[in-house]
Amino acid sequence: MRPNLNLIKATLTGALGGLLFGFDTVVISGAIDAIVRLYHLSPGNQGFTVSIGLVGTVIGALGAGVIGQKFGSRETLRATAILYVISALGCGLATGWVSFLIFRFIGGLGIGASSVLGPVYIAELAPAKWRGRLVATFQFNVVFGILLAYTSNYLIRTLNLGATEWRWQVGIAALPAVGFLILLFGIPRSPRWSASRNQIEDALAVLKMMGEPEPEAELADIRAALEQEHATAHEPVFRWKYRLPLFLAISIGAFNQLAGINAILYYLNDIFAAAGFSQLSGDAKGIAIGATNLLFTMVGMSVIDRVGRKTLLLVGAAGTASCLAGVSWLFATHSHPGALVWLLVTYIAFFALSQGAVIWVYIGEVFPNHVRSKGQGLGSASHWFMNAAIAQTFPVMVHSMSASTPFTFFAIMTAVQFLTVLFIYPETKGQTLEALQRQLVRD
């Protein structure tokens, strides 16, 4: 049985926040050089300009769980869409460096919240058989947004808009943000949220609408889990019995960034410039990297429920560590600059196949129902906190040490990730959320 039209529509809409997330993630790569020149920024302030949006994502991710549980994922996602619109327009029309920072921070709030609530919303709608692939559509939209941003940067660059070029690059994100907001008014509430508010008929109707094979049985399982939740109504997520889910969510979020993915995406033009490529050439190569990211995310999504999450993470960690070590050697020896493109393309392929397809699925699976939003927020916050720290320090590290140094660090961290996944991470494929709760919560 395949997902029906209602489930596909709700999934794609919930995941559209990922497209804006991906677009915002790398659009700064095309604009940052112009902003550095315009406002005479030091390497430290360049890093701060990139990372200030990520500070917003940490706050947005931490706050999204509580707000999502109170108002529902759908309603909170509408608020994130509004934040996206404000941020895109504000950055494009910024009157100075400080105002640009403020609007970038606002956009970060929306990104952080949607990175939590988009996957949660989809996970709570999807039947167990399809949950991995459907939740992975969020990541698909993230990488599709990355490809769109690189393509947008390249096309705008060819228009020769002069001093306003960077404003168009960051401001054009308002268009998909408005579309996201409109589509959010055409999808249902999560059945788990409705059941938690004792809106049983609404919950059952949505389960049927989504094509759940046994809606009454699934609703009974949801209500049983909710009864357990009511017994611990305000239970914090930081409890000893949740030690394994907490470790899994926080570590996978951190490892995702310690692999260097967003630092590479943010500073891609600078990386290619260090190897002797022009800015326009860097934008064109960014499109190739974005396309590879999209293609291999699709491959990862297609096999995630058959191969499993753990196997994909192990394959990806081995591949990315090898590629990162190659990039480090290339910069350390100042040789074979043409190999840089191929190393980065291969790196992106391994990353997209593994962590790219798995992270949001995995974080959304490992927590019990009643603390899932909070747990998702912690995992996402770990991801964004590490992202902010790396984005802030990457240009400083390159300027004060060498271009090879951060890539050596990333290679070591992905090797550590391989060992951690191999010996600690459990497999979660093919199990209901309630079954995983019984398996992973340890008194």
PyMOL commands that set and color helices and strands:
alter all, ss='L'
color gray80, all
select helices_A, chain A and resi 5-39+43-71+73-92+97-125+128-158+162-171+174-186+191-196+200-209+215-231+240-258+261-266+268-274+279-307+309-333+339-365+369-400+405-424+433-440
alter helices_A, ss='H'
color red, helices_A
deselect
rebuild
show_as cartoon
